[in-house]
Amino acid sequence: MTLRNSAVIGLAACMTLVSARPVDGKTPDAITLVSQSPLIWRIETNASVYQLGVANDGIVVPLFYGSQGVPGDIRDFPLKVNPLVGSTIREVPFRGGFVEQTPAVEVVYPDLTRDCDLTFQSHEIFTLDGAPCLRIDMLDKHYKLRVSSFIRVIADKDILEKWLILKNEADAPVLVENAQSGSVQLDADEYDLLHFSGRWSDEFMLHKTKLTPGVKTLQVRDFFSWTSPWFAVMPDGAADEHSGPVWFGQVAYSGNWRMDFDKSSSGALQLIGGVNFWDTALTLAPQQEFKTPKLIVGFSPDGLNGASQRLHDYARNDVLRKETRNTLRPVLYNSWFATEFDVKQEEQLKLAKRAKDIGVELFVIDDGWFKGRVNDKAGLGDWDVDKAKFPDGLNSFIEKITQMGMSFGIWIEPEMVNKDSDLYRAHPEWVLHYPYRVAHEQRNQLMLNLARQDVCDYLFGQFDKLLSENNIAFIKWDRNRQLSEPGWPDAPPQLQRQVRLRYIDNLNKLIDALQAKHPAVLFETCSGGGGRINLDMLSRMDQAWPSDNTNPTARIMMQYGYLNAFPAKTMASWVTDVDWHNAAPSLEYRFDVAMAGLLGIGSNIAKWDDRQVDIATKKIAQYKSIRDLVQDGTLYRLVSPFDTQRCVLQYVSADKSRAVVFMYNMWDTVQLSTNATKGSQFVKLKGLDPDAVYAVSDFWDRSASGRTLMNIGLPWLAWGDTASKIFILTGK
Ligand code: GLA
């Protein structure tokens, strides 16, 4: 018998709860106190119910999280507990007493007591940034540590945001060894976990694994998050892409994060996530508080695609910056793949002229534009334009671009420094290092210690100047190395193990300060490819670079993975000449793949012949006609490249009057082989208006009703290795 089971007594005594379902048929408030004694809160979204209450030992306990309408969705039995063990399953699991879960709070008090005892104090239901929010305050009475647990409800997207604030109300410091953002408890069942893995050039690979008793941990320790902090959990066999219950979520944090999936031997599953406190600790001085980042959790009754649709809506409407969330992203050209560090004004202007001719709206110069930057061994840290490359200065070059009718963007890597730079020569103490350890370089870089205020002030000065003096509309903010030797020898002892926390906090403040002063500039997050993409970064950066690997077949896989967690509106996707796997897909195919996200071009377009220019011009024009669907539409993933050699993505407008279907073949199966029969000859569409008639482009100019397209489908018309088709559906 587990401790939890031994705690289950007094079931009958607690059966006098008020009804949780509204009896008058009105839409219930998102958060309701459904019982005063015992205290029980019920949080309702469109499709989910989350319940929690206070047990008779004063501990706040989770009661239920799942679908609306599940019988018995009030679990009152954990509220009256065996006094010998107390509540061992907790809403905010803490180290102390009988510990049955992965803890969210672990502290050490001044007398070296390491057990916490957090009991309910008060609650408040209020509105925070336009959404209902529940705050539950818990207090460790003797040591006066207050822990406030927040649940903000995004009811229409079935999403809950969870975070904690720890406040030291005593007059002596408390050492915080762990403070996770939140925990969720799911009923006993068999569960599968879907998550990403990633490494450079192979980001967003999907993995499905059965959760067996024990703890499965996903984590990052070196700031490099080629695997984004996203998960989906579903009962074994009960859910798939378009049906069945799925719990999903993300840790919204750009530093080291972790997520634990703790399956007890009773079969219950705890999901918990937040900052990875590995080699990190925080001293809370009297009256000081620590706010965790957010853990986003959601529930989809309609499968993984439903979970993605909710996350996309949430990211686009609740996460992306207000200044940019309602604007369509421009088609960009970036000269990195064409010229690398060899940036020459005249050559860039030639590229720009061609870019304008084919329909590009934003011209971006990548690495290599600043003083001393002839290769990756020098220059990082000194952010003045290289006068040898731009003799008339940067802004005079930008003027030429804007006169052509395009806006201008530029690459920066603020957090890094080369040893061969004026900045490093002046301030060697500004890099993270330990006095008697080698400070390892990666890509010839050391990492600036952003935990230091003087470093942040310097960086703000540099980039504020760059943005103030030049007409820059777009910043690609890169970060190309992993964290090592996170030492800060000058800092007082209590700050030494806070370096990683302060670094990320200051990084966020730096971006916020630059954006407050330059709100119209569009920002893209890049990190040696997709090494720092998460919902907190996307609340600042308007879009993301998912991978340095632009091979279209590889991108089909990565984009399919990416779209599980983040919307296409943030997914930069380029046409390049690069062939990572010796594949030679056609230019049309490269465009068709890139057009499923934010279209960019990185080829050496100055070398293109008339045929290539013609293809690009037509494809860019076509993209402009559908980009609102891709960027703001509803996604249906119809065929997975993780299951077959094919992939189909469909985007539908909110009013269902228009849609676009991207159909990709990665390689052809041998005709008449058994493998060939695995791929259906038709692809059934989704999300259309059954009664509407749609004209379907590229389908011999035919029309079909939504009903036909959803029940019979579009024929498979992408034959041959790396073949593709784009169908545009327009309601008549
Ligand atoms: C990283 C980025 C690339 C490019 C180079 C420039 O590798 O991911 O897109 O910007 O840096 O050095």
Boltz pocket constraint, residues with backbone or C-beta under 6 A from the ligand:
constraints:
  - pocket:
      binder: B
      contacts: [[A, 336], [A, 366], [A, 367], [A, 411], [A, 478], [A, 480], [A, 526], [A, 527], [A, 528], [A, 529], [A, 548]]
      max_distance: 6.0
